[in-house]
Amino acid sequence: MQRLFIAFCLLLLAQTGLAAATEETVTLASGTAITSQRYAHERAGVVVLWFTGQYGRLEEEHRAAAQLAAKGYEVWLTDWLSPYFLPQVAGSLAQVPEADLAEWLEQMRQHHAGRPLVLVASGHATTLPLRAAAAWQARFEARLPVAGAVLLGPLLYLDPEPGEEPVYDPVVARTRLDLVLLVPMSSAGYWWREAMQSAFEAAGSRVHVGVLAGLRDRFYHRSDANAQEQAEGARLGEILAPHIASLTKETQP
Amino acid sequence: MKHALIWIVASLGLALAGPAAAQLKPTKPRAAPELNLPTLEGGRVNLADLRGRVVLVNFWAVWCPPCRKEMPSMERLSKLMAQRPFTILASNAGETPEQIRSFLKEVPLTFPILLDQDSARMKAWRVFVLPTSFLVDKQGQIRYSLSGHIEWDEPEAVAVIEKLLAE
């Protein structure tokens, strides 16, 4: 099934003229093999580590990774649920071992020595890069190896109860990163973006909030996507690129 | 291989089961926050003026598919309870009157639509997902809450409202 999907993506990308992915596997001390789809650019400086979520491998995310590669980024798109045979639901994300996330990040740092790393995730999966960075920092007690993270429509509440104060994922209070929060305007999160920004800033992160006008959560992967969402979803890589660049203080990667 | 099989079966099971159904949850009674907003029709509604009535306060938006899905059942509930001390207030999260009117052409609604244009009330009521609903009793106390959508005219929901009406 996985090979069929990859073949489908390759076919799709071939038709669009975008770069194709190669498969890269990193084996961790726990014995877990983490497989990524790598979209490369021969002169890439910045490396984008994209953590996928409970929807598995999405065609739209692969297309965005290829778009970023075409703009000069190297992108590693990584599924963190299937290596642990976790069901594809949001609740599984908390079960990804933090030690493995930190070790994988360290291996990425070593593999790409001296190159800026930028973390990317969306929705509930935004917990993964944050946990990876926080665990890396706790384990190696050194300067974080990443330039920052772009969080697309971050969903970082712990089962919010109507009428109660929000409780954020504990990783928010452990995060010290430069962050870009991209918040779709047609989402409940839009109205709480400043509260989330404050929660991150209180923990020591520097936060920029960007608003995606006219879009809903998961706009690039919705069965009911409207014309605007389809159009914007088709250029997801182009939407992300300037925010990735802002974290690396570069206009050109 | 065994792990892979378990994973496939679990994922398939979860996919078929779908998300857990939303349901009204009893809450520790507490005073409802202020809700005093202009309506789509040009008037103004203040929840505080509705003491003695059971009020369903619903936070919604046109862009939200589950919000749109439950609206027809709210309209049916409104008609079912027409002769009772019961009111529905649907507080829209920051959309324009034009956007709302466009939706009402598809789904005509007779209960008041409140315009929470900066979503200040949504924040005051601590609403994090849409739709979110609250049942407020005759004394202005929040008694039940719900994140997600339900069919409001089904017996379970009507029974909860009847219980509050009987108090």
Interface residues (C-beta under 8 A of the other chain):
Chain A: S82 F85 L86 P87 Q88 V89 Y157 P160 E161 P162 G163 E164 E165 P166 S186 A188 W191 W192 R216 D224
Chain B: H3 A4 I6 W7 A10 S11 L14 A15 T27 R30 A61 W63 C64 P65 A93 G94 S119 M122 K123 W125 R126 V127 F128 V129 L130 T132 S133 F134 I142 S145 L146 S147
